[in-house]
Amino acid sequence: MDESGLYQSSKKHKLNEEQGIVDGNTKCLENLPEEILRHIISLLPTNDAVRTSILCKRWEYLWTSIPNLGFKIESEAKRTLRMNFVERVLLLHDSSDIKQFTLYCDDLHDGDASRIKAWIFSAIRHNVQELVLDLPIFEEQFSLPRCLFTCVTLTKLQFDMPCVLKLPPTIYFTNLKILTFKNVTFLDDYSTQKLFSGLPVLEEMFLEDCLWVNLTAVSISSPKLHCLVIIDDGENSNDKDGCQVMIFGPGLKTFTYCGPLCNDYCLYNSCSLERVEIEVCYPGWTARQVAYRMYRLLSGLSTIKKLKLSNGAVEVLNSAAELLPHVPMFNNVMHLEFDDCPTYLDRVALSKILEKFPCLNTLEFPKGIDLSVNCKNADGILDPVPPCFLSHLRCIKVCYAEVQDQLPAIKNLLKNAVALDKIVIYSVNHFARDFEKQLVEFPRGSKNCKFIIY
């Protein structure tokens, strides 16, 4: 036999071995209990799970009991086919529960809303636990099935729909723990208050880019709520009066706000609150009004332990300087962070705010620290020196892109922080040896202060 014959024989033998392995694995899969097979199929995307029905007779209907259903309707060319696929899957699904139902669609036609309501109703009939809807619904008002708002099996609900959401008169989620609204416009005070009052076991709430322009006053109150995130859309800034949002959080642990403070957010009974992040971006013509809203928001946070502020959140207080002396003391805050852009050490509002943190242990500037262009005398900054610089401040963290531009600000911090143990500097660019030498030679208020440079 020549070499080519030997090669072909060897190749054929190898293919036979591989086929034997595949056949053996297939037989092993076929011999697994149905419960395990269903679990394996449930890990697949819904489209692939349905395709397993062609593998063999035993697999033909296993997919009809998968607990997680996810659908994406993106292609206009196959849109009708995909819509029909969703209905076929729901129609053939057996009586077992649906754990998760996710629906994403990038375009809707006339009549689609009624079909979607029918799909949601079908998921509710199958005791759905997690419902996620991402739909481009631009109707003036859109109503979901009423039974959704009293569904006893739901634990997670997420809407991303740019529409005015029409709510039913009865809303009570017995087991809902996570609620997310994105791009939703709240219709009126009454129905929105019904919604926020019908969440007895809610633990996490996310309100992102929602429109509050139809509302005057509402309250958010859930005894088990421990995480609240509000991200406001800039369009709300067109409403000068805004909405008064009262947040009662006896169990609230974390609160995050990002936006132009177009509404008046006030926290009450928030003694368990530990960590807060506030990022404010505001149009100039509303600065004074935003300053008062920022003041009222800070007034409900006096018991927190960790605070992160954007520079906009601090700077806006300059627009109502009479409020600065009345900002509450934050006696429990150990960690304070200023984020979103370089912090200017010579700003009056920053100096006044730092005075309100007498027990501060760590001060962090992740976007760097600098002096204003018109600041000629760095030695006169932080006068009077904030109390924490003299007693409790042990660590300062600073991140820079160009270290040499911020050396005067660092010099001032080193001079005034007499209790400092270390200053940690993160540099995006290579840290030149001459700048490191300058830092080491700067006068330090604390003899124990060490440099840690990355």
C-alpha positions as CSV (number, residue, x, y, z in Angstrom):
1,M,0.0,0.0,0.0
2,D,1.4,3.4,-1.0
3,E,1.7,6.4,1.4
4,S,-1.5,8.1,0.1
5,G,-3.5,4.9,0.9
6,L,-2.1,4.7,4.4
7,Y,-3.0,8.3,4.9
8,Q,-6.6,7.8,3.7
9,S,-6.9,4.7,5.9
10,S,-5.6,6.5,8.9
11,K,-7.9,9.5,8.3
12,K,-10.9,7.2,7.9
13,H,-10.0,5.4,11.1
14,K,-9.8,8.7,12.9
15,L,-13.2,9.9,11.6
16,N,-14.7,6.6,12.7
17,E,-13.3,7.1,16.2
18,E,-14.6,10.6,16.3
19,Q,-18.0,9.5,15.1
20,G,-18.0,6.8,17.8
21,I,-17.3,9.4,20.4
22,V,-20.2,11.6,19.1
23,D,-22.5,8.6,19.0
24,G,-21.5,7.6,22.5
25,N,-22.0,11.1,23.9
26,T,-25.4,11.2,22.1
27,K,-26.4,7.9,23.7
28,C,-25.2,9.2,27.1
29,L,-27.4,12.3,26.7
30,E,-30.4,10.2,25.7
31,N,-30.0,8.1,28.8
32,L,-30.1,11.0,31.1
33,P,-33.2,11.6,33.2
34,E,-35.7,14.0,31.7
35,E,-35.3,16.5,34.6
36,I,-31.6,16.9,33.8
37,L,-32.3,17.1,30.0
38,R,-34.8,19.9,30.7
39,H,-32.2,21.7,32.8
40,I,-29.6,21.5,30.0
41,I,-32.1,22.8,27.5
42,S,-33.1,25.7,29.8
43,L,-29.6,27.0,29.7
44,L,-29.9,27.6,25.9
45,P,-31.3,30.7,24.2
46,T,-35.0,30.1,23.5
47,N,-34.5,29.7,19.7
48,D,-31.9,27.0,20.2
49,A,-33.9,25.3,22.9
50,V,-36.8,24.9,20.4
51,R,-34.4,23.6,17.8
52,T,-33.5,20.6,20.0
53,S,-36.9,19.1,19.1
54,I,-35.4,17.8,15.9
55,L,-32.6,15.8,17.6
56,C,-34.7,12.7,18.4
57,K,-38.2,11.6,19.3
58,R,-37.5,11.9,23.0
59,W,-36.4,15.5,22.7
60,E,-39.4,16.6,20.6
61,Y,-41.4,18.3,23.4
62,L,-38.8,18.7,26.2
63,W,-38.4,22.4,25.3
64,T,-42.1,23.1,26.1
65,S,-41.3,23.1,29.8
66,I,-38.3,25.4,29.8
67,P,-38.6,28.0,32.5
68,N,-36.7,30.9,30.8
69,L,-38.1,32.5,27.7
70,G,-36.3,35.3,25.9
71,F,-37.3,36.9,22.5
72,K,-35.7,39.5,20.3
73,I,-37.6,40.9,17.4
74,E,-35.1,43.0,15.5
75,S,-35.0,42.1,11.8
76,E,-37.8,43.8,9.8
77,A,-37.5,41.2,7.1
78,K,-38.2,38.4,9.5
79,R,-40.5,40.3,11.8
80,T,-43.7,38.5,11.1
81,L,-41.9,35.1,11.4
82,R,-40.5,36.1,14.8
83,M,-43.8,37.4,16.1
84,N,-45.5,34.1,15.1
85,F,-42.6,32.2,16.8
86,V,-43.3,33.9,20.1
87,E,-47.0,33.0,19.9
88,R,-46.2,29.4,19.0
89,V,-43.8,29.0,21.9
90,L,-46.3,30.4,24.4
91,L,-49.1,28.3,22.9
92,L,-47.2,25.0,23.1
93,H,-45.7,25.7,26.5
94,D,-47.0,23.1,29.0
95,S,-48.5,23.9,32.3
96,S,-45.2,24.3,34.1
97,D,-44.2,27.7,35.5
98,I,-42.3,30.4,33.6
99,K,-39.5,31.8,35.7
100,Q,-38.3,34.5,33.4
101,F,-40.0,36.1,30.4
102,T,-37.9,38.7,28.4
103,L,-39.1,40.6,25.3
104,Y,-37.1,43.0,23.2
105,C,-38.5,44.7,20.1
106,D,-36.9,47.5,18.1
107,D,-40.1,48.5,16.2
108,L,-43.8,48.0,16.6
109,H,-46.6,48.2,14.1
110,D,-50.3,48.8,14.4
111,G,-52.0,46.0,16.3
112,D,-48.8,44.8,17.9
113,A,-49.7,46.2,21.3
114,S,-52.7,43.9,21.7
115,R,-50.5,40.9,20.8
116,I,-47.9,41.9,23.4
117,K,-50.6,42.2,26.0
118,A,-51.7,38.7,25.2
119,W,-48.2,37.4,25.6
120,I,-47.8,39.1,29.0
121,F,-51.2,37.6,30.1
122,S,-50.0,34.2,29.0
123,A,-46.8,34.6,31.0
124,I,-48.8,35.6,34.1
125,R,-51.0,32.5,33.7
126,H,-47.8,30.5,33.9
127,N,-46.8,32.1,37.2
128,V,-44.0,34.2,35.8
129,Q,-41.5,35.4,38.3
130,E,-39.3,37.8,36.3
131,L,-40.8,40.0,33.5
132,V,-38.5,42.2,31.4
133,L,-40.1,44.3,28.6
134,D,-38.0,46.6,26.3
135,L,-40.4,48.0,23.8
136,P,-40.5,51.2,21.6
137,I,-44.1,52.0,22.5
138,F,-44.8,55.6,21.6
139,E,-48.6,55.6,22.2
140,E,-50.1,58.6,24.0
141,Q,-51.1,56.2,26.7
142,F,-50.4,52.5,27.0
143,S,-52.0,50.1,29.5
144,L,-50.8,46.7,30.4
145,P,-53.0,43.8,31.5
146,R,-54.6,44.7,34.9
147,C,-53.8,41.3,36.3
148,L,-50.1,42.1,36.0
149,F,-50.3,44.7,38.8
150,T,-51.7,42.1,41.3
151,C,-49.6,39.2,40.1
152,V,-48.6,37.3,43.3
153,T,-45.7,35.4,41.7
154,L,-43.7,38.3,40.3
155,T,-40.4,39.0,42.0
156,K,-38.7,41.2,39.3
157,L,-40.4,43.6,36.9
158,Q,-38.6,45.8,34.4
159,F,-40.2,48.2,31.9
160,D,-38.3,50.2,29.2
161,M,-41.0,51.9,27.3
162,P,-41.1,55.5,26.1
163,C,-44.8,56.0,26.8
164,V,-47.3,57.4,29.2
165,L,-48.0,54.3,31.3
166,K,-51.7,54.0,32.2
167,L,-52.0,52.3,35.6
168,P,-55.1,50.4,36.9
169,P,-56.9,51.4,40.1
170,T,-55.7,48.4,42.0
171,I,-52.0,47.9,42.4
172,Y,-50.5,45.5,44.9
173,F,-47.4,43.4,44.3
174,T,-47.3,40.8,47.0
175,N,-43.8,39.4,46.3
176,L,-42.1,42.0,44.0
177,K,-38.5,42.7,45.1
178,I,-36.9,44.5,42.2
179,L,-38.6,47.2,40.1
180,T,-37.1,49.0,37.2
181,F,-38.8,51.8,35.1
182,K,-36.9,53.3,32.1
183,N,-38.2,56.1,29.8
184,V,-41.7,55.8,31.3
185,T,-43.8,58.9,31.7
186,F,-45.9,58.9,34.9
187,L,-49.5,59.8,34.2
188,D,-50.7,61.6,37.4
189,D,-50.2,61.9,41.1
190,Y,-53.0,59.5,42.1
191,S,-52.0,56.5,40.0
192,T,-48.3,57.0,40.6
193,Q,-48.9,57.1,44.3
194,K,-50.9,53.9,44.0
195,L,-47.9,52.3,42.4
196,F,-45.4,53.4,44.9
197,S,-47.7,52.4,47.8
198,G,-48.3,48.9,46.5
199,L,-44.8,47.5,47.0
200,P,-44.7,46.0,50.5
201,V,-41.7,43.8,50.1
202,L,-39.7,45.8,47.5
203,E,-36.0,45.7,48.0
204,E,-34.5,47.5,45.0
205,M,-36.0,50.3,42.8
206,F,-34.4,51.8,39.7
207,L,-36.1,54.9,38.0
208,E,-34.1,55.8,34.9
209,D,-34.9,58.6,32.5
210,C,-38.5,58.7,33.6
211,L,-40.6,61.8,33.1
212,W,-42.3,63.3,36.1
213,V,-43.7,66.4,34.4
214,N,-47.4,65.4,35.1
215,L,-46.8,65.0,38.8
216,T,-46.9,67.5,41.7
217,A,-46.1,65.4,44.7
218,V,-45.6,61.7,45.4
219,S,-44.0,59.6,48.1
220,I,-41.9,56.5,47.9
221,S,-42.3,54.3,50.9
222,S,-41.5,50.6,51.2
223,P,-40.4,49.2,54.6
224,K,-37.9,46.7,53.0
225,L,-36.5,49.0,50.3
226,H,-32.7,49.0,50.7
227,C,-31.5,50.3,47.3
228,L,-32.9,53.3,45.4
229,V,-31.4,54.6,42.1
230,I,-32.9,57.6,40.3
231,I,-31.4,58.9,37.0
232,D,-33.3,61.9,35.7
233,D,-33.6,62.8,32.1
234,G,-32.5,66.3,31.1
235,E,-36.0,66.9,29.5
236,N,-37.4,67.2,33.0
237,S,-35.4,70.5,33.3
238,N,-38.1,72.1,31.1
239,D,-40.5,71.9,34.1
240,K,-39.4,74.7,36.4
241,D,-41.6,73.7,39.3
242,G,-40.8,70.0,39.2
243,C,-42.3,67.3,41.4
244,Q,-41.9,66.9,45.2
245,V,-40.7,63.4,45.8
246,M,-40.7,62.3,49.4
247,I,-38.7,59.2,50.2
248,F,-39.4,57.3,53.4
249,G,-36.6,54.7,53.8
250,P,-36.5,53.1,57.2
251,G,-34.5,50.2,55.7
252,L,-32.7,52.1,52.9
253,K,-29.0,51.3,52.7
254,T,-27.9,52.9,49.4
255,F,-29.2,55.9,47.5
256,T,-28.0,57.1,44.1
257,Y,-29.1,60.2,42.2
258,C,-27.9,61.4,38.8
259,G,-29.4,64.3,36.8
260,P,-30.3,68.0,36.8
261,L,-32.3,67.9,40.1
262,C,-35.4,69.0,38.2
263,N,-37.4,67.5,41.0
264,D,-37.3,68.1,44.8
265,Y,-36.1,64.9,46.4
266,C,-36.3,64.7,50.2
267,L,-35.4,61.7,52.4
268,Y,-37.1,61.1,55.7
269,N,-36.5,58.4,58.4
270,S,-33.3,57.3,56.7
271,C,-31.2,56.5,59.7
272,S,-30.1,53.2,58.2
273,L,-28.7,54.9,55.1
274,E,-25.0,54.1,54.6
275,R,-23.9,55.0,51.1
276,V,-25.0,57.9,48.9
277,E,-23.9,59.0,45.4
278,I,-25.1,62.3,44.0
279,E,-24.2,63.6,40.6
280,V,-25.8,66.9,39.5
281,C,-25.6,68.6,36.1
282,Y,-27.8,71.7,35.9
283,P,-28.7,74.4,33.4
284,G,-27.4,77.8,34.5
285,W,-30.7,79.6,34.5
286,T,-32.0,77.2,37.2
287,A,-28.9,77.2,39.4
288,R,-30.3,78.9,42.4
289,Q,-33.4,76.7,42.4
290,V,-31.2,73.6,42.1
291,A,-29.1,74.8,44.9
292,Y,-32.1,74.8,47.3
293,R,-33.0,71.3,46.1
294,M,-29.5,70.1,46.7
295,Y,-29.6,71.6,50.2
296,R,-32.8,69.9,51.0
297,L,-31.5,66.6,49.7
298,L,-28.3,66.9,51.8
299,S,-30.4,67.7,54.9
300,G,-31.8,64.2,54.9
301,L,-28.5,62.5,54.7
302,S,-26.8,63.5,58.0
303,T,-26.5,59.9,59.3
304,I,-24.7,58.3,56.3
305,K,-21.2,56.8,56.4
306,K,-20.0,57.1,52.8
307,L,-20.7,59.9,50.4
308,K,-19.8,60.5,46.7
309,L,-20.5,63.9,45.2
310,S,-20.0,65.3,41.7
311,N,-18.3,68.6,41.5
312,G,-21.6,70.0,40.1
313,A,-23.4,68.9,43.3
314,V,-20.9,71.0,45.3
315,E,-20.5,74.0,42.9
316,V,-24.3,74.6,42.5
317,L,-24.4,75.5,46.2
318,N,-22.4,78.7,45.3
319,S,-25.6,79.9,43.6
320,A,-27.2,80.2,47.1
321,A,-24.2,80.9,49.3
322,E,-26.5,81.7,52.2
323,L,-27.3,78.0,52.5
324,L,-23.7,76.8,53.0
325,P,-23.5,77.6,56.7
326,H,-26.7,75.6,57.3
327,V,-25.7,72.4,55.5
328,P,-25.9,69.7,58.2
329,M,-22.9,68.1,59.9
330,F,-22.0,64.6,58.6
331,N,-20.5,63.2,61.8
332,N,-20.6,59.6,60.6
333,V,-19.1,60.0,57.2
334,M,-15.7,58.3,57.1
335,H,-15.2,58.2,53.3
336,L,-15.8,61.2,51.0
337,E,-15.3,61.1,47.2
338,F,-15.5,63.9,44.6
339,D,-16.1,62.6,41.1
340,D,-17.0,63.4,37.4
341,C,-14.2,66.0,36.7
342,P,-11.1,67.5,38.3
343,T,-12.0,69.1,41.7
344,Y,-10.9,72.7,42.2
345,L,-9.4,73.0,45.6
346,D,-9.8,76.8,45.8
347,R,-13.6,76.8,45.4
348,V,-15.5,78.3,48.3
349,A,-18.2,75.7,48.3
350,L,-15.7,72.8,48.5
351,S,-14.0,74.4,51.5
352,K,-17.4,75.0,53.3
353,I,-18.5,71.4,52.5
354,L,-15.3,69.9,53.9
355,E,-16.0,71.7,57.2
356,K,-19.1,69.5,57.6
357,F,-17.2,66.3,57.8
358,P,-15.3,66.4,61.2
359,C,-14.6,62.7,61.4
360,L,-13.5,62.1,57.8
361,N,-10.9,59.4,57.4
362,T,-10.5,59.1,53.6
363,L,-10.7,61.8,51.0
364,E,-10.7,60.7,47.3
365,F,-10.3,62.6,44.0
366,P,-10.6,59.9,41.3
367,K,-10.6,62.6,38.5
368,G,-7.8,64.7,39.9
369,I,-7.5,67.9,41.9
370,D,-6.5,71.3,40.6
371,L,-6.5,75.0,41.2
372,S,-8.5,77.6,39.2
373,V,-6.7,79.5,36.5
374,N,-7.2,82.8,38.4
375,C,-5.9,81.3,41.7
376,K,-2.4,82.8,42.2
377,N,-1.8,82.1,45.8
378,A,-2.1,78.4,46.7
379,D,-1.0,79.0,50.3
380,G,-4.2,80.8,51.1
381,I,-6.5,77.9,50.2
382,L,-8.4,75.9,52.9
383,D,-8.4,78.8,55.3
384,P,-9.7,78.0,57.8
385,V,-8.5,74.5,57.6
386,P,-11.3,71.9,57.8
387,P,-11.4,70.2,61.3
388,C,-10.9,66.7,59.8
389,F,-7.6,67.8,58.4
390,L,-6.4,68.5,61.9
391,S,-7.6,65.3,63.6
392,H,-9.1,62.4,61.6
393,L,-8.0,62.5,57.9
394,R,-5.6,59.6,57.4
395,C,-5.7,59.0,53.7
396,I,-6.0,61.1,50.5
397,K,-6.3,59.4,47.1
398,V,-5.7,61.3,43.9
399,C,-5.7,60.2,40.2
400,Y,-4.1,62.3,37.5
401,A,-3.6,62.3,33.8
402,E,-1.0,65.1,33.9
403,V,0.6,65.2,37.4
404,Q,2.7,68.3,36.9
405,D,-0.3,70.5,36.4
406,Q,-1.8,69.5,39.8
407,L,1.3,69.7,42.0
408,P,0.3,73.0,43.7
409,A,-3.0,71.5,44.9
410,I,-1.2,68.4,46.3
411,K,1.3,70.7,48.0
412,N,-1.6,72.5,49.8
413,L,-3.2,69.2,50.9
414,L,0.1,68.0,52.3
415,K,0.7,71.2,54.2
416,N,-2.8,71.2,55.9
417,A,-3.5,67.5,56.6
418,V,-1.6,67.2,59.8
419,A,-3.0,63.8,60.7
420,L,-2.3,62.2,57.3
421,D,-0.7,58.7,57.2
422,K,-0.5,58.4,53.4
423,I,-1.3,60.0,50.1
424,V,-2.0,57.6,47.2
425,I,-1.4,58.9,43.7
426,Y,-2.6,57.1,40.6
427,S,-1.1,58.5,37.3
428,V,-2.4,57.6,33.9
429,N,0.8,58.6,32.3
430,H,4.3,57.5,33.3
431,F,5.3,59.2,36.5
432,A,8.5,61.2,35.8
433,R,11.2,60.9,38.4
434,D,11.5,64.6,38.8
435,F,7.9,65.1,39.8
436,E,8.2,62.3,42.3
437,K,11.2,64.0,43.8
438,Q,9.2,67.3,44.0
439,L,6.4,65.5,45.9
440,V,8.8,64.0,48.4
441,E,10.4,67.5,49.0
442,F,7.1,69.2,49.7
443,P,6.6,70.3,53.3
444,R,4.2,68.0,55.1
445,G,2.0,68.8,58.1
446,S,2.2,65.2,59.1
447,K,5.7,63.7,59.7
448,N,4.2,60.2,59.4
449,C,2.8,60.8,55.9
450,K,4.0,58.4,53.2
451,F,3.7,58.5,49.4
452,I,2.2,55.5,47.5
453,I,2.6,56.1,43.8
454,Y,1.1,53.9,41.0
